[in-house]
Amino acid sequence: MKEFPTCLQCEKGVLLPLSDYGRDGAPIQYKAWVCNNPHCGFNIRIDNGEISLGRPLIQSSK
């Protein structure tokens, strides 16, 4: 079983890796990391080579 890093913001949750697919359908592993504590909401993600911290979480319509 893999162990994930503790969230440094809330120190209660763990950061879970999320993957996605690029424009051409190529898989992108670990595009984002999200805290699993629902009261925290910390996240870090990579979009077009730029790192974003703490963007609001929304559910995708896709």
N, C-alpha and C positions, 0 to 999 in steps of 0.2 A: 504494500500500500504506500502511495506517495504521501509525503507530508508537505503541506503548503505553508508559506510564511504567515506569521501572525500580522494582522493589520496594525500598522504603527500609529494610525489615527485613534482607533478606539481601544486597541489592545485586548479586545474580547473576541472578535471574529478572526477568520482566516481569509487570506486573499485567494480567490479561485480563478484559475486561468480560463479565458474564453477564446475560442477560435472563430474564424470567419472565412469567407471566400473573397478573393480579389475580383476585379472587373472581368478578368478573363477566365474566371472559374478556378484559379489556382488556390489551394488552401493556404491560409495564413494562420499559423499556430501562435497562440498566446498574443493575440491582437490586443486583448484587454485583460485586466485583473480587477476583480470586484470583491469587496468585502461581503462575506455572507451574513453579517449582522444586519438585520433589517432596519435597525435604528441608526446605523452608521452611514451607509451609502457611499463610502469612499470608493473611488475607482480611478484607474489609470489606463489610458489607451493610446494606441498609435494610429494616426490617420495621415496617410500620404507622407509618411516619414516624420511627422510632428507628434510630440508627446503632449497629451492633454491630461490634466489632473482635476479630479473632482467635478466633472461635468454632470449636470442633473441627469438622473437615470429615468428613461422613459421606455415604455413597452413599444416595440416596433409593430407596425401594422402588416409587416411582411409575413 
